[in-house]
């Protein structure tokens, strides 16, 4: 994770469809019901995974752009590197799931994150999250580097995934600075 010296800022990569009419001034908020961490501004910590995201999900115009920005993670929940944050996050997910079940509702990703945002994140001053999106959640395409370490010599689909696919979500633009185009019109 590339940190800016002496700060809690992390360099992140934000991927969007290429726009022939110009580059973005700010990242675009993700409001998809499939968003792992709820509504927010998503960044990858590694440029490589931002490119994969572009190839898989941001080709509506025929190519994609990768932007770079600095994310101030001072009040972020760090479920990747902070053990206390991870176990608290896990506990909150369980509480949200149990609460929704007790109401007779289907436990969906969107409902869990809306409940957490309304009842935990805002109250606790959590402005974003650092999360490890496991490589098993991806489209495994040839030539992509998730791992070169195989389980055994028969090389049958079992890999040792040691490279974390770290995402950062900021719930506000206030935590994002120096947002600029990094790679334009990639395909």
VOPAGU-2260 file (C-alpha; in pm, 1 decimal, decimal comma):
REM VOPAGU-2260
SITE   aa  ch    i         X         Y         Z
SITE  UNK   A    0       0,0       0,0       0,0
SITE  UNK   A    1     157,2     322,6    -110,4
SITE  UNK   A    2     132,1     580,9     166,5
SITE  UNK   A    3     225,5     943,1     140,3
SITE  UNK   A    4     508,2     998,7     393,3
SITE  UNK   A    5     407,4    1122,0     739,4
SITE  UNK   A    6      32,5    1112,7     671,8
SITE  UNK   A    7    -261,5     874,9     684,5
SITE  UNK   A    8    -311,0     928,7     310,8
SITE  UNK   A    9    -303,7     639,3      66,2
SITE  UNK   A   10    -264,3     660,2    -311,5
SITE  UNK   A   11    -568,1     503,1    -479,7
SITE  UNK   A   12    -677,7     425,5    -836,0
SITE  UNK   A   13   -1035,1     497,5    -950,8
SITE  UNK   A   14   -1152,6     339,2   -1277,4
SITE  UNK   A   15   -1430,7     471,8   -1503,4
SITE  UNK   A   16   -1541,8     447,3   -1864,9
SITE  UNK   A   17   -1340,5     662,2   -2104,6
SITE  UNK   A   18   -1517,9     989,9   -2173,7
SITE  UNK   A   19   -1435,6    1144,5   -2512,3
SITE  UNK   A   20   -1575,1    1478,9   -2393,4
SITE  UNK   A   21   -1312,5    1514,7   -2118,8
SITE  UNK   A   22   -1176,4    1381,2   -1792,9
SITE  UNK   A   23   -1350,4    1373,3   -1456,7
SITE  UNK   A   24   -1286,0    1640,1   -1194,9
SITE  UNK   A   25   -1399,6    1409,7    -912,9
SITE  UNK   A   26   -1451,4    1036,3    -873,0
SITE  UNK   A   27   -1798,0     900,0    -944,9
SITE  UNK   A   28   -1996,4     762,7    -652,9
SITE  UNK   A   29   -2095,0     398,1    -675,3
SITE  UNK   A   30   -2458,0     337,7    -579,7
SITE  UNK   A   31   -2486,8     -18,1    -712,1
SITE  UNK   A   32   -2673,0    -270,3    -498,0
SITE  UNK   A   33   -2370,7    -498,3    -557,5
SITE  UNK   A   34   -2117,7    -257,4    -400,8
SITE  UNK   A   35   -1923,4    -460,2    -141,6
SITE  UNK   A   36   -1899,8    -172,6     106,5
SITE  UNK   A   37   -2212,0      24,5      24,5
SITE  UNK   A   38   -2257,4     359,1    -146,1
SITE  UNK   A   39   -1927,5     545,6    -183,9
SITE  UNK   A   40   -1623,1     642,7    -390,8
SITE  UNK   A   41   -1419,7     329,4    -466,0
SITE  UNK   A   42   -1045,6     306,8    -526,4
SITE  UNK   A   43    -799,5      22,0    -574,0
SITE  UNK   A   44    -467,7      32,1    -388,9
SITE  UNK   A   45    -287,5    -140,2    -677,5
SITE  UNK   A   46    -289,8       0,2   -1029,9
SITE  UNK   A   47    -296,7    -353,2   -1170,1
SITE  UNK   A   48    -638,0    -430,0   -1017,5
SITE  UNK   A   49    -776,9     -97,2   -1134,5
SITE  UNK   A   50    -693,1    -206,6   -1488,8
SITE  UNK   A   51    -864,9    -543,1   -1441,2
SITE  UNK   A   52   -1172,2    -356,5   -1313,7
SITE  UNK   A   53   -1165,2    -138,6   -1623,8
SITE  UNK   A   54   -1135,8    -437,5   -1858,4
SITE  UNK   A   55   -1418,3    -625,7   -1684,9
SITE  UNK   A   56   -1667,2    -352,9   -1594,0
SITE  UNK   A   57   -1584,6     -14,3   -1747,5
SITE  UNK   A   58   -1575,4     -75,3   -2123,2
SITE  UNK   A   59   -1917,4      72,0   -2213,5
SITE  UNK   A   60   -1751,4     332,3   -2438,6
SITE  UNK   A   61   -1492,4      86,7   -2575,3
SITE  UNK   A   62   -1214,5     182,7   -2333,0
SITE  UNK   A   63   -1157,1     297,6   -1976,1
SITE  UNK   A   64    -965,4     560,1   -1779,4
SITE  UNK   A   65    -777,1     520,5   -1453,9
SITE  UNK   A   66    -760,4     817,7   -1218,7
SITE  UNK   A   67    -532,7     860,6    -921,3
SITE  UNK   A   68    -608,4    1032,7    -594,7
SITE  UNK   A   69    -497,4    1068,7    -235,9
SITE  UNK   A   70    -737,8     928,4      21,3
SITE  UNK   A   71    -714,5    1051,4     380,2
SITE  UNK   A   72    -783,5     735,1     582,4
SITE  UNK   A   73    -765,3     897,2     928,1
SITE  UNK   A   74   -1119,1     790,9    1027,5
SITE  UNK   A   75   -1147,1     480,8     811,1
SITE  UNK   A   76   -1216,1     128,6     929,3
SITE  UNK   A   77    -913,4     -75,7     823,9
SITE  UNK   A   78   -1032,5    -436,2     797,6
SITE  UNK   A   79    -716,0    -541,4     612,7
SITE  UNK   A   80    -432,5    -450,9     848,8
SITE  UNK   A   81    -595,2    -370,1    1183,7
SITE  UNK   A   82    -707,3    -677,0    1377,8
SITE  UNK   A   83    -942,8    -481,9    1607,7
SITE  UNK   A   84   -1106,5    -312,7    1310,7
SITE  UNK   A   85   -1148,7    -646,7    1132,9
SITE  UNK   A   86   -1317,7    -818,2    1427,8
SITE  UNK   A   87   -1539,0    -514,9    1497,3
SITE  UNK   A   88   -1643,3    -508,4    1128,0
SITE  UNK   A   89   -1719,1    -881,2    1134,0
SITE  UNK   A   90   -1925,0    -837,7    1452,8
SITE  UNK   A   91   -2122,4    -545,8    1303,6
SITE  UNK   A   92   -2198,9    -745,8     988,3
SITE  UNK   A   93   -2329,1   -1029,9    1207,9
SITE  UNK   A   94   -2541,2    -787,4    1414,7
SITE  UNK   A   95   -2686,2    -625,9    1103,5
SITE  UNK   A   96   -2762,2    -968,0     950,5
SITE  UNK   A   97   -2931,0   -1092,8    1268,6
SITE  UNK   A   98   -3134,1    -772,6    1299,7
SITE  UNK   A   99   -3258,5    -800,0     941,9
SITE  UNK   A  100   -3346,0   -1168,5     993,6
SITE  UNK   A  101   -3540,3   -1079,0    1309,7
SITE  UNK   A  102   -3748,1    -838,5    1098,8
SITE  UNK   A  103   -3820,3   -1117,7     850,9
SITE  UNK   A  104   -3618,9    -951,1     574,9
SITE  UNK   A  105   -3386,5   -1115,1     327,3
SITE  UNK   A  106   -3029,0   -1029,4     425,3
SITE  UNK   A  107   -2895,9    -852,0     115,3
SITE  UNK   A  108   -2568,3    -667,9      72,2
SITE  UNK   A  109   -2754,3    -340,1      16,5
SITE  UNK   A  110   -2969,4    -380,4     329,6
SITE  UNK   A  111   -2671,6    -471,6     547,8
SITE  UNK   A  112   -2472,6    -167,8     435,0
SITE  UNK   A  113   -2765,8      69,7     464,7
SITE  UNK   A  114   -2827,3     -55,8     819,7
SITE  UNK   A  115   -2458,4     -17,1     908,6
SITE  UNK   A  116   -2440,0     332,8     755,2
SITE  UNK   A  117   -2754,9     444,7     937,8
SITE  UNK   A  118   -2678,6     283,9    1274,6
SITE  UNK   A  119   -2300,5     250,8    1308,7
SITE  UNK   A  120   -2079,3     432,1    1055,8
SITE  UNK   A  121   -2228,7     779,9    1091,3
SITE  UNK   A  122   -2260,3     758,1    1471,2
SITE  UNK   A  123   -1902,2     637,2    1507,1
SITE  UNK   A  124   -1755,7     889,6    1264,0
SITE  UNK   A  125   -1639,1     621,2    1019,1
SITE  UNK   A  126   -1569,0     800,1     690,9
SITE  UNK   A  127   -1465,0     503,2     481,6
SITE  UNK   A  128   -1319,0     158,2     478,5
SITE  UNK   A  129   -1014,7     -37,8     364,9
SITE  UNK   A  130   -1115,5    -387,3     256,1
SITE  UNK   A  131    -954,9    -695,9     100,1
SITE  UNK   A  132   -1162,9    -811,7    -197,7
SITE  UNK   A  133   -1049,9   -1171,6    -230,1
SITE  UNK   A  134    -922,5   -1285,4    -572,0
SITE  UNK   A  135   -1188,8   -1558,2    -576,6
SITE  UNK   A  136   -1441,7   -1276,4    -638,3
SITE  UNK   A  137   -1292,3   -1207,2    -979,5
SITE  UNK   A  138   -1314,6   -1322,1   -1336,0
SITE  UNK   A  139    -996,3   -1524,7   -1366,2
SITE  UNK   A  140    -867,2   -1438,4   -1708,9
SITE  UNK   A  141    -544,5   -1568,3   -1863,2
SITE  UNK   A  142    -237,2   -1358,3   -1792,0
SITE  UNK   A  143    -367,8   -1202,1   -1470,8
SITE  UNK   A  144    -143,4   -1218,2   -1168,3
SITE  UNK   A  145    -335,1   -1345,6    -867,3
SITE  UNK   A  146     -77,2   -1605,2    -772,5
SITE  UNK   A  147     196,8   -1810,6    -930,1
SITE  UNK   A  148     205,6   -2047,3    -631,7
SITE  UNK   A  149       4,2   -2363,5    -697,4
SITE  UNK   A  150    -125,2   -2607,8    -438,1
SITE  UNK   A  151      55,4   -2904,2    -588,7
SITE  UNK   A  152     235,6   -3006,1    -901,8
SITE  UNK   A  153     -85,8   -3113,2   -1076,5
SITE  UNK   A  154    -171,4   -2737,5   -1097,1
SITE  UNK   A  155    -547,3   -2801,6   -1075,7
SITE  UNK   A  156    -709,1   -2468,5    -991,8
SITE  UNK   A  157    -577,5   -2441,9    -636,8
SITE  UNK   A  158    -360,9   -2136,7    -584,6
SITE  UNK   A  159    -209,1   -1975,0    -279,9
SITE  UNK   A  160    -355,0   -1623,2    -299,0
SITE  UNK   A  161     -98,5   -1410,0    -118,4
SITE  UNK   A  162    -162,6   -1087,0    -308,7
SITE  UNK   A  163    -438,6    -883,9    -146,3
SITE  UNK   A  164    -686,0    -704,0    -374,1
SITE  UNK   A  165    -732,3    -403,2    -151,2
SITE  UNK   A  166   -1013,5    -158,2    -212,8
SITE  UNK   A  167   -1079,1     168,2     -36,7
SITE  UNK   A  168   -1421,3     325,7     -17,9
SITE  UNK   A  169   -1468,7     682,2      96,3
SITE  UNK   A  170   -1820,2     776,7     197,9
SITE  UNK   A  171   -1747,3    1142,3     118,0
SITE  UNK   A  172   -1549,9    1350,1    -132,5
SITE  UNK   A  173   -1396,8    1540,2     161,8
SITE  UNK   A  174   -1141,2    1261,5     215,6
SITE  UNK   A  175   -1018,8    1263,5    -145,4
SITE  UNK   A  176    -762,3    1509,7    -278,6
SITE  UNK   A  177    -534,4    1556,1    -580,1
SITE  UNK   A  178    -771,3    1358,6    -802,4
SITE  UNK   A  179    -639,1    1351,8   -1157,3
SITE  UNK   A  180    -625,0    1136,3   -1470,7
SITE  UNK   A  181    -354,0     870,4   -1454,9
SITE  UNK   A  182    -412,6     645,8   -1759,5
SITE  UNK   A  183    -643,1     760,0   -2038,8
SITE  UNK   A  184    -831,4     555,5   -2299,0
SITE  UNK   A  185    -708,7     209,8   -2203,9
SITE  UNK   A  186    -840,0    -101,4   -2377,4
